[in-house]
């Protein structure tokens, strides 16, 4: 059986259509499946709609968080609930084309592969600023982790052994897109065009995208700490050069007042120190979040057909 995990946040206009379209494609291809909708603390009628579908259809499972925990948590909640031999992750807005799921399934079924990864042919009609920020973000991840993430997406099929491996990973701060590459396993790629949203607008604002990038960089790589080290080395080199220059002028009697140079050097070193303390403090906050060992999410309800709650 194939489990389809669909994180949903304020998607009341999409959930019913997504269920209909995805079910139709899988039924047409003779694939046994279950749809797992994870309601990530929506403020609209998303939960009402997916719970109603779950009560009326045996192959739909509705999972409801106690509050908004974020897409990453919704993904891992879906993986935990999934009972299929393989699992597909996709967005609720149908920007991940559901017809590609059948191709993923055939590749997984007919070949010795554990992950079928959906790769974007292009980023669709995306804001050029967002596109540039995204490319910069993935270059950092690529260089610091050694993973090829530039055209990666959350749209992928995972064999049961991969799902189990991800569920065993204990960290609270997760980055599914990178973690599913980090675990290894045999991987095949399929390419797709990012479709337009079926309905509604993207829930990602500039602020949330920046927060997402910073959280994932710091939770998955040590790149910012390496930048601190580089800044320290550069400052040391500048200090040595200025020190040698000052000593030379002192010996040869050409020393100037140099007050401006001292002020500039103090401002430079102070800025780097404050930046470094900020980066270290951010990592300490991440460590603090991890050692509290709070759950990634809290499930309030799980609804299936013939289930009373």
N, C-alpha and C positions, 0 to 999 in steps of 0.2 A: 504493500500500500504506500501511496505517496502523500505526505503531509505538506500542506501549503500554509505557511505562517504569514499572516498579513497584519502588521502593526497598524493601528487605526487611532488617529487623534483628530477629533472634530471632522469626521468624514461622513456625516449623515447623508450627504448627497451622493456618495460613491459606494457605500458598502453593499447595498442591494444589487446594484449594477455589476459591481466587481464579482460578487458571488455568482450571479447569473452567467456572466461572460466566461469566467474561469471554469465553472462547472460544465458549461456547454462544450468548451474545448476539450476538457479531460474526458468527458463522456463520449464525445465523438471519436477520440483516439483509444477508447477502451481501457482507460487507466483508472484503477480503483484509487480513491482519494478521500481525504478529509480536509476541510478548510478550517483553519484556526485563526479566528479574528481576536486580536488582543487590543482591548479598549484601554488606551493610555490616559485615563482620567479626563476624557472629553467633557466639555461643558455644553455640548449640544445633545441631540438625540441619537448619537452613534450607538450607545449601549442599548437603548430601547430597540433599535432596529436589528442589531446583531443577535441580541438575546432572543428576540421573537423568531428570527430565522433558525437559531439553534434549537428552539423548542419544537419547531415544525419539521426539521430535516435531520436525519440521523447522521449525515456526513458533515455537519457544521458544528464546531465547538466555539463557544463564546467565553472569553476570559476577560475579567474586569478588574482593573487595578483599584486600590483604595484611593489613589490620587495620581497625578501626573508624575511618572518617574523617568520619562524620556524614551526615545526610540530604541536605544541600545538595550534598556531593560526589557522593553516589549519583545524584542527579538529573542532574548535569552529565555523569557517566560514561555514564548511559543515553542522554542526548542525543548524545554523541559516537559511541556504538556504533550508534544507530538509523539505519536505512537507508530508512525510509518517506518518502513524499511529505508526510506530516504525522505529528505525534507527540502522543500524549496522556500526561500525567502523572497518576498516581493512586496512592492508598495501598493497601498490601497487605491491610489489614483490612476492605476493602469498605465503609468509612464514606463513601467516594465512590461513589455508586450506579452500577454499571457500565451500567445501561440508559440512562443519560444520554449515554454515549459515542456511541451511535447517533444521538442528537439532535445532538450536536456535529458529528459527521461529515456529517450531511445539511446542516446550516447552512453548514459550510465548503465542501462540494461544490457547493451550489446557489447560493451567494452570493459576492460579491466581498469576502471577509473573510480575514484572515490569522491571527487569534487568536479562538478561541471560549472565553471565560472562564467557568468555573464559579463562581457566587456563592452563598453560603450564605443560605437563607431565614431560618434561625435557627442557633444554635450547638449545637442538640441538648441532651441532658441533661448540661450542663457545670457543673462546680463554680462557684458564683457568684463566688468569689474569683478563680479563673482567668479567668472571663469579664470581670470588671472590669479585671484586669491586661491582658488582651488588647485591650480597647477603648482603654485608656490608651495602650498601645504603638502601636496603629494611628493614634491621634490625633496622636501625635508624628511618625510617618512621614508622615501626610497633610499636616500643617502645614509640615514642613521640606522635603518633596520636591515638593509640589503634586500628588501622585498620590492617586487614590481607592482606598484599601486596606482600608476598614473591613470589608467583607464578602468580601474576596478570599480565595482559596485556591490551593493548588498544583494543583488539579484543573482542567486546561485543555488545549485542543487548540492546537498550534502548527503553522503551515505550515512547509514546509522552509526558506523564506527567513528565517523567524524563528529557527528552530533554528540555522541557519548564523550568523546575527548574534550569537546568544548564545554560540555556540562560539568566536567570534572575540574575545569580550571577555576581556582578559588577567588580570583581577584574581583573586587566589587566594581572598580572602574574599568569598564570594558570598551573595546573598540573592535566590533565584530568583523569589520571589513579586513582589518589587519590580522586579527587573531585567527581567522579562518584560513589565511595564507600561511601564518607562522606555524600552524600545526603540521604542515607538510601534506603528505598523502599524494597520490597520483591525481593530477589535475588536467582536465581538458577545457578548452575555452570555446565559447560561442559568442558571436558579436551581434549586437542589436542596436537599433536606432531608438533614442529616447523619444517616446511619444508625448504629445500634448496631454495635459491633465484632462481627464474625462469631465470633471466638474470641480468648481471651486478654485481657490488660490493656494499657492504653496504656503506652508506653515513656517517656513524658514525665513527669518528676517536677517538683516546684515549683522545685528547684534548676536543672534542665536548661532549664526554660522561661525562668527569669530570665536564665540565661547566653545562651540563644538570643536573647532580646529585646535584651540589652545589646550582644551581638556584631553583630546586624543593624542596630541604631540607629547604632552607631559606624562600621560598615563602609559604610553607605549614605547617612548624613546627617552634617551637622556640627552638629546640634542641641545636643549637650552643650557644644561649644565656644562656641556662641551663649549658652548659659546662663551660662557663665563670664563672658562679656562683660557680660551683664545684672547678674550679681552684683557685678562691679567697678563698674558705674555706680551701683547702689543704695548700695554702700559709700561711694562718693565723695560722693553726695548726703547721706548720713547724716553723714559727716565734715564737710562744709561747714556743715550745720545746727548741729551741735554746736560747730564752730569759731566760727561767728557768735555763737551763744548765749554761749559762754565769753568772747569778746572784749567783747560787750555788758556782761556782768556785771563784767568787769574794769574797763571804762571808768567804769561807774557805781558802782563800789565794792561790788558785791554778790557778788563771787566767793566761792564756797564751796570747801571742801577738794577736792571733786570726785574723790576717789580711786576711788570705786565706779564712776563714769562712765568713768574711764580704763580700769579693769580690764575692764568690760563691752565697751568699744570694742576693746580689745586682743584679747579672746577672740573677738569677732565677726570682726575682720579676719584673725586667725590661722586661724580655722575656714574662712573663705572662701578664703584662700591655700592651705591644705592641700587643700581640695576641688578647687580649680582645678589644682593640681599633679597631683592624682590623675587628673583628666580628661585633662590634657595628656599625662601619662605613659602612659595607656591608648592614646591616639592614636599616640604614638610607638612603642608596642609593635606596633600594627597596621601602621605604616609599616615597622618592622623585619621583620615577617612577610612583607610584600609584596616588599621589596627582596632577600630571600633567594632569591626566585624558585623555591621548591620547588614540586613539582607539587601540585595539589589532592588527588590520590589516586594510589594505586599499584594497578594491576590485576594480580592474581596469576594468574588463570585466566579464559579465555573459552571456554565450552563450547557447541558446536552439534552437531546430529546429524551423524554421520560424521566428526566431529572427534576425533582420537585423544586430545587432552588435555582 
